[in-house]
Amino acid sequence: MTRLAIVPGIVVILMSGVALGASDHLHRLKLPTEFTAQILVEQGTAPARSGTIYFSHGRIRTEMIDPLKPHSLITIVTPKVHRACVLFPADNAFAVTPFKARAGALAEAMDRKTMRALAGSEMIGGEKCDKYEIESKDSAVGKIELWISKSARLPVRMIVGGSNPATAEKISFSNAKAGLLPETLFVAPPQFREVDLATPAWRAHAPPAD
């Protein structure tokens, strides 16, 4: 009886040890909740796009230079409520656009509440980085690879959907700086009127499809 009582106890202890060992390397990322950076976006054979990104508590604003248009493309994405819009400052207008999960991949990758494992360490552009691999909750996004600088704890590179080189999106971050950002960056200005991109008059203003 004594032996039987001891053996299950040992099994329980061993199993607890295994469970702790498996989760011991999981941790929450200690990242700034707000930052600004210059970005370079590369996808397949399409021309590379550059611009500025503003990130605040999961909300994302990008101001991208479109080589085919004379003006920048300004988009605001709020993944938490599945909302996206594009701004047209020259026309004092904005349009709500279909929400694409991939546009919110950075918010998912940088979620401070999610436990994730360190996938390794690498040097990128002379900067020491920790690499993390995240399996998106949305199958349309797939795997997200995120490199965070060891010093500033800011993103240096992100690859979304890397399993398919033809459609994978690589984003390189530079001059990233943490700091508070004004709320006005993440909403359409109150004086802007809403327009419909489906109408002929505004169809040409629609952002390019992924």
C-alpha distance (Angstrom), angle and dihedral (degrees) to the residues before:
residue distance angle dihedral
M1 . . .
T2 3.75 . .
R3 3.79 91.7 .
L4 3.78 92.8 49.1
A5 3.78 90.4 49.3
I6 3.79 91.9 51.5
V7 3.81 97.5 47.3
P8 3.80 96.7 58.7
G9 3.80 88.0 47.8
I10 3.79 90.3 54.9
V11 3.78 91.1 48.2
V12 3.77 90.9 52.4
I13 3.78 91.7 50.1
L14 3.79 92.6 48.3
M15 3.79 92.1 48.5
S16 3.80 91.2 50.4
G17 3.75 89.3 51.4
V18 3.78 91.7 52.6
A19 3.79 91.7 49.3
L20 3.77 92.0 50.1
G21 3.77 91.7 47.2
A22 3.80 91.8 51.9
S23 3.80 93.8 51.7
D24 3.78 99.3 33.1
H25 3.84 92.3 93.8
L26 3.81 93.6 49.5
H27 3.77 115.7 100.7
R28 3.78 144.1 152.6
L29 3.78 117.0 -97.3
K30 3.79 113.3 -113.1
L31 3.78 97.9 -142.3
P32 3.79 134.8 154.7
T33 3.79 111.2 -99.6
E34 3.80 92.7 -143.0
F35 3.79 130.8 37.1
T36 3.80 145.3 144.1
A37 3.81 127.2 -140.4
Q38 3.77 144.5 162.4
I39 3.79 111.9 -112.4
L40 3.78 138.3 -161.7
V41 3.81 115.6 -159.2
E42 3.81 120.7 -159.4
Q43 3.78 125.0 -178.9
G44 3.78 126.9 169.6
T45 3.81 113.5 -57.4
A46 3.81 94.4 -29.2
P47 3.82 117.7 118.0
A48 3.80 112.8 -88.9
R49 3.79 115.4 -104.2
S50 3.78 126.7 -148.7
G51 3.75 134.8 -167.4
T52 3.78 146.7 112.5
I53 3.79 129.5 -61.7
Y54 3.79 127.4 -157.3
F55 3.80 117.8 -164.9
S56 3.79 125.8 -170.5
H57 3.81 125.1 167.1
G58 3.80 92.6 -35.2
R59 3.80 96.2 -41.1
I60 3.79 115.9 118.9
R61 3.78 130.9 -157.7
T62 3.80 120.3 -178.4
E63 3.78 128.9 -173.8
M64 3.78 104.9 -165.9
I65 3.78 129.2 -175.5
D66 3.79 109.1 -128.9
P67 3.84 109.3 -154.1
L68 3.82 89.3 -154.2
K69 3.81 96.3 52.4
P70 3.82 133.2 55.8
H71 3.81 93.6 -131.8
S72 3.78 135.3 55.4
L73 3.79 122.3 -102.2
I74 3.80 110.7 -121.7
T75 3.79 117.3 -165.7
I76 3.79 132.8 173.5
V77 3.80 119.6 -159.4
T78 3.79 125.1 -171.7
P79 3.83 104.3 -175.7
K80 3.80 94.1 -177.5
V81 3.82 90.9 68.9
H82 3.83 96.4 25.8
R83 3.78 92.7 -117.3
A84 3.80 129.4 144.5
C85 3.76 132.1 171.8
V86 3.79 139.5 172.4
L87 3.81 124.0 -138.8
F88 3.81 128.4 -140.3
P89 3.84 104.9 -167.0
A90 3.81 94.1 176.8
D91 3.80 89.4 59.0
N92 3.82 98.1 35.3
A93 3.80 87.0 -123.6
F94 3.79 142.4 119.9
A95 3.80 135.8 -169.4
V96 3.78 131.6 -153.9
T97 3.81 110.0 -127.9
P98 3.82 132.5 -165.9
F99 3.79 110.7 -79.4
K100 3.81 113.8 -115.8
A101 3.79 117.5 -161.1
R102 3.80 91.5 -144.0
A103 3.81 90.0 61.6
G104 3.80 87.8 63.0
A105 3.80 96.2 46.1
L106 3.81 92.8 108.6
A107 3.79 91.2 56.2
E108 3.80 90.7 51.3
A109 3.80 92.8 46.2
M110 3.81 93.5 49.2
D111 3.79 97.2 43.3
R112 3.80 103.8 138.6
K113 3.81 92.7 -155.1
T114 3.81 96.1 59.3
M115 3.79 119.4 94.2
R116 3.79 112.4 -136.0
A117 3.79 140.3 167.5
L118 3.77 128.4 -114.9
A119 3.82 108.6 -113.6
G120 3.78 96.1 -167.2
S121 3.79 144.1 -69.1
E122 3.81 127.8 -87.1
M123 3.78 141.7 172.3
I124 3.82 112.9 -117.3
G125 3.77 119.3 -179.9
G126 3.78 90.8 -18.2
E127 3.81 92.3 -52.3
K128 3.80 125.2 116.6
C129 3.80 109.3 -125.3
D130 3.78 139.5 -177.1
K131 3.78 113.9 -136.3
Y132 3.79 123.7 -143.9
E133 3.79 129.5 -174.2
I134 3.79 118.3 -152.1
E135 3.79 126.5 -174.0
S136 3.78 104.7 -144.6
K137 3.77 120.0 -127.1
D138 3.82 86.0 -131.1
S139 3.81 115.9 71.7
A140 3.80 89.7 -151.0
V141 3.80 89.0 66.0
G142 3.81 99.7 42.0
K143 3.79 120.2 177.6
I144 3.79 121.1 5.4
E145 3.79 120.0 -158.9
L146 3.79 115.3 -163.0
W147 3.80 128.7 -174.0
I148 3.81 115.6 -160.9
S149 3.80 123.3 -169.0
K150 3.79 112.6 -114.7
S151 3.79 92.8 -140.7
A152 3.83 106.7 43.5
R153 3.84 96.3 20.3
L154 3.80 89.7 -133.7
P155 3.82 128.1 132.3
V156 3.79 117.2 -89.1
R157 3.80 100.5 171.8
M158 3.79 139.0 1.6
I159 3.79 130.0 -172.7
V160 3.79 119.1 -166.8
G161 3.80 121.5 -162.9
G162 3.78 93.8 2.2
S163 3.81 93.7 168.5
N164 3.82 88.9 79.3
P165 3.83 112.0 49.3
A166 3.80 91.5 -167.9
T167 3.80 93.8 61.8
A168 3.81 102.2 21.5
E169 3.78 113.9 121.3
K170 3.80 119.4 -142.6
I171 3.81 118.5 -163.3
S172 3.79 120.5 -170.6
F173 3.81 118.2 -164.0
S174 3.81 124.6 -154.4
N175 3.81 136.1 174.8
A176 3.82 89.1 16.6
K177 3.80 113.5 -179.3
A178 3.78 129.4 -177.3
G179 3.79 117.8 -137.5
L180 3.77 145.2 119.5
L181 3.79 115.9 -69.6
P182 3.82 127.9 -156.6
E183 3.79 117.2 -104.2
T184 3.81 89.5 -129.3
L185 3.81 89.8 74.0
F186 3.80 91.5 68.1
V187 3.81 102.1 48.6
A188 3.77 134.1 55.8
P189 3.82 110.4 -99.8
P190 3.82 111.4 -98.6
Q191 3.80 92.3 -119.3
F192 3.83 92.1 57.8
R193 3.81 116.8 101.8
E194 3.79 121.4 -141.0
V195 3.80 117.2 -114.3
D196 3.80 133.2 -172.6
L197 3.80 116.3 -119.6
A198 3.80 89.8 -159.1
T199 3.81 91.3 69.9
P200 3.83 117.3 91.9
A201 3.79 92.3 -119.4
W202 3.82 91.9 60.3
R203 3.79 103.3 26.6
A204 3.81 92.5 97.1
H205 3.80 89.9 57.0
A206 3.81 93.6 60.6
P207 3.82 114.9 119.3
P208 3.81 115.7 -107.6
A209 3.80 117.0 -89.7
D210 3.81 117.4 -109.1
